[in-house]
Amino acid sequence: MPTPLTPAQHSLQQYFQLFQQRSSHTTPLTPEQIQAIVAPDILFKDPFQQINGPQAFCQMLNHFHQQVQQPCFQIEQQLSQDQQLWLVKWQFTGQLKSLGAWQFSGISEITLNAQGQVQRHIDYWDAAEHFYEKLPFLGRVLRWVKGKVAQ
């Protein structure tokens, strides 16, 4: 029998569902739909952007789901000592409209507030290797620079 989820783990599970494939949703996400999951002062940061507030967070998620088909974050490990600050190791797979298959791993630092809402989410992953190097012209330049630095 699986171990029951703590309230914090349940919050994280609901939160990560926002990033998964949304084929069952035909309308864009709104702040009202996510108010139980994300804090009113949510901060989201990844290698591409920094987002503040539920409105901007919804816009980012809606854009993500327009650009990425079949997104899947496979959670590999979750670590926390206080049930508020979490480190989550994940593997992402999906189809990016402009580049095709896209796969990479990363770590998220996620802070929950006293109500169990996600208040802060910072992603750590290598955008140069897993995105920019895949672009036709820029990728060749970055690989050349990387080779020169390694010498």
Secondary structure, DSSP 8 states (H G I E B T S, - for coil): ------HHHHHHHHHHHTTS--TT--S---HHHHTTTEEEEEEEEETTEEEESHHHHHHHHHHHHHHEEEEEEEEEEEE-SSSSEEEEEEEEEEEETTTEEEEEEEEEEEEE-TTS-EEEEEEE--HHHHTGGGSHHHHHHHHHHHHHHH-
